Amino acid sequence: MLRCVVCAISLYAAAEAANEKRQGWAVALTVIGIVFNPLVQFHMQRGSWSMVDAMAMLTMLVYAASYAPAEGGGSAPDTQRF
């Protein structure tokens, strides 16, 4: 189940990054989506998965922290006061 969630979130984030012309992020997030693909699974030892998990988590956290929707296109509430 967790594989499905990570795959879906990373591929959605990759599509958003590609739409915003952030190609490096789009490639990195697509790779995460492929690695965590639940249909065609990668088989690695537990230690290898621990490193991949940590790198994927760090990549997604850094992307989330750096993500800023395009002007006028985001769903964030208007914080400007008159």
C-alpha positions in Angstrom: 0.0 0.0 0.0 2.8 2.4 0.9 4.4 1.8 -2.5 1.2 2.9 -4.2 1.1 6.1 -2.2 4.7 7.0 -2.8 4.5 6.2 -6.5 1.3 8.2 -7.0 2.6 11.3 -5.0 6.0 11.3 -6.7 4.5 11.0 -10.2 2.0 13.7 -9.5 4.8 16.0 -8.1 6.9 15.2 -11.2 4.1 16.3 -13.5 3.7 19.5 -11.5 7.4 20.1 -11.6 7.5 19.5 -15.4 4.6 22.0 -15.9 6.6 24.6 -14.0 9.7 23.9 -16.1 11.6 22.4 -13.2 13.1 19.6 -15.2 15.6 18.4 -12.6 12.9 17.9 -10.1 10.7 16.3 -12.7 13.4 13.7 -13.5 14.2 13.0 -9.8 10.6 12.5 -8.8 9.9 10.4 -11.9 12.8 8.1 -10.9 11.3 7.8 -7.4 7.9 6.9 -8.9 9.5 4.2 -11.1 11.5 2.7 -8.2 8.4 2.6 -6.0 6.1 1.3 -8.8 3.9 -1.4 -7.3 3.3 -3.2 -10.7 7.0 -3.9 -11.7 8.9 -4.1 -8.4 12.6 -3.8 -7.8 14.0 -6.5 -5.6 16.8 -5.4 -3.3 18.2 -6.3 0.1 16.8 -4.7 3.2 19.9 -2.5 3.7 19.7 -1.2 0.1 16.0 -0.4 0.5 16.7 1.6 3.7 19.1 3.8 1.8 16.7 4.2 -1.1 13.8 5.0 1.3 15.9 7.7 3.1 17.1 9.3 -0.2 13.5 9.3 -1.6 12.1 10.8 1.6 14.8 13.5 1.7 14.3 14.3 -2.0 10.5 14.6 -1.6 10.9 16.8 1.6 13.3 19.1 -0.1 11.0 19.4 -3.1 8.0 20.1 -0.9 9.9 22.8 1.0 11.1 24.4 -2.3 7.7 24.2 -4.0 6.0 27.5 -4.7 3.0 27.5 -7.1 3.1 29.8 -10.0 1.7 33.3 -9.5 -2.1 33.2 -9.7 -2.2 29.4 -10.2 -2.0 28.1 -6.7 -4.8 27.2 -4.3 -3.2 29.1 -1.4 -5.5 31.6 0.3 -5.0 35.2 -0.4 -3.0 36.7 2.5 -2.8 40.2 1.2 -4.7 42.7 3.4 -6.2 46.0 2.3 
